[in-house]
Amino acid sequence: MKAAPPIVVYEHEPLKADGVRLSAAQLRSLQAYYGEKGVPYFSLIHNGVKFNEYVGVIQVGATTIEVLPKADKHRSEDTWRTMLISMLRATGLFQVHATSSSSLRLRANSILDLYFEIFLSEIEGLLHRGLVKKYGTDESNCTALKGSIVFSRHIRQNVIHKERFFVRHTKYDFYHPLHQILYKTLKLVQRINTNPLLQSRAATLTLWFPEMDDIRVSESTFTRLEFDSKTEPYRNAIEISRLLLLNFHPDLTKGSNHVLALMFDMNLLWERFIYTTLRKMFLQTNPSFRVYPQAKKRFWKPMDGYIASIKPDIVVELDDNECIVLDTKWKNLQGQRPADDDLKQLFVYHKYFTTKMVAMIYPGEFPTVKGKYYGYDDREGMDECSLIGTSIQPDMVKWQGEIAKIVSTWIESGRD
């Protein structure tokens, strides 16, 4: 497959089928992928698509469309790409163990290249350690009697061949679901990879790996898998296989414009990144603090139907039985006021969590802003909410440290 230069767009940007960046055939593949029910990653517009708040990579045939986050206009594509990959690593969406991270040789140009690189490195590690054999059951027509005879099949197939036995027997070999999934993923990587640096590695590993029959996979295929002490090293490769296989949509018409989508909701990624950062910080500096993601409280119940709940992004229990509530929003305010719905949401958290400290954390550099809510008498009340900004840093360790420092300072100022 001939490699095409990647198309780089940002979240919420349109992409038109102009015949240069995106062809009419590729647009039709995206439209077919969108279908009648739609997908959350993009919406259809006239002669093109418009991307939503999801970021990541979509491959259509040999063309890679990379959707990057963007919270300001002053940073390069490389900066945003590095930041996105670093956030995915920090939040655990790239579970790269020592065997993989130490063997990385490719400086990936896209998230898709990085996933392929990690997967191939995991397979190399498994082959180096030695693949695991497992017990299984096999049915076959043999010239030797072993196991138990399956009489219905034996009679039907061996009326003439008296020297054969159709038997069911136990086997101990490499042929089991873990290897079937990994082999199918290797073949997929060979099929859709457009990076020449990875192509020879994928082909070599496919030759080294035991050949398996093709299987159909679904979500249940992966939920049925069980890992033990011997197969635990397979977990990371299986997770990447699940992501690749379940998000691959073949082109059933011409067979040249398959769609593979690896996309992440930027709001959820930002929420998880802030939670992971604060949890790491408090374990080091304030181990008595407890950080909880999305603590749910009941909010309203109709006479018939389900209870409605409120669910802030992060709740921190302090050491004096007080708590603070944090929400996150991937949006650069750029000097503008926050949305009224966000302020109202923080006010509800005040009441239901009986806390005096709530805040919304945004990307972007601005000093922490504190404000007070008005009471029923139209006078300024005691309930207060804050807006916290954090300047995006290319160095992930430095950025997480800066976030920890800003939030710690805000907590201390509210406890005085």
Buried (B, 14 or more C-beta within 10 A) or exposed (E): EEEBEBBBBBBEBBBBBEEEBBBEBBBBBBEBBBEEEEBEBBEBEEEBBBBBBBBBBBBBBBBBBBBBBBBEEEBEEEBBBBBBBBBBBBBEBBEBBEBBEEBEEBEBBBBBBBBBBBBBBBBBBBEEEEBBBBEEEEEBBBEEEEBEBBEEBBEEBBEEEEEBBBBBBEBEEBBBBBBBBBBBBBBBBBEBBBBEBBBEBBBEBBEEBEEBEEEEBEEEBBEEBEEEEEBEBBBBBBBBBBBBBEBBBEBEEEEEBBBBBBBBBBBBBBBBBBBBBBBBBBEEEBEEBBBBBEBEEEEEEEEEEEEEEBEBBBBBBBEEEBBBBBBBBBBBBEEEEBEEEBBEBBBBBBEBBEBBBBBBBBBBEBEBBBBEBEEEEEEEEEBBBBBBBBBBBBEBEEBBBBBBEBBBEBBEEBEE
